[in-house]
Amino acid sequence: MNTGYELSATPLRARPVKRKTRITIYLDDEVLEQFRSLSEQCGKGYQTLINAALRTRLASARAETLPAA
C-alpha cells in the first residue's frame, strides 16, 4: 500500500529545552494590580515582570551573602 508520503524525508524536530514550570501562587491583590498596571505601561506581560522582579531580588540576595574581600 502506497500512501504517497515519504516519511523518511520528514525532519524530526527536537523538543525545546524546558525552561519554565507552571505553578500556582497566591499573591496579594495589591501586588498583582501593581504588576498588571506596570504590564500595561511597558507592554510586557505581568508574569514576565514578576519573574524579572524575583530574579533581581535573588541576585541582590546572593550579593548580600557573599563575603567581603
HELIX and SHEET records of a PDB file:
HELIX    1   1 LEU A    7  ALA A    9  5                                   3    
HELIX    2   2 ASP A   29  CYS A   42  1                                  14    
HELIX    3   3 TYR A   46  THR A   65  1                                  20    
END                                                                             
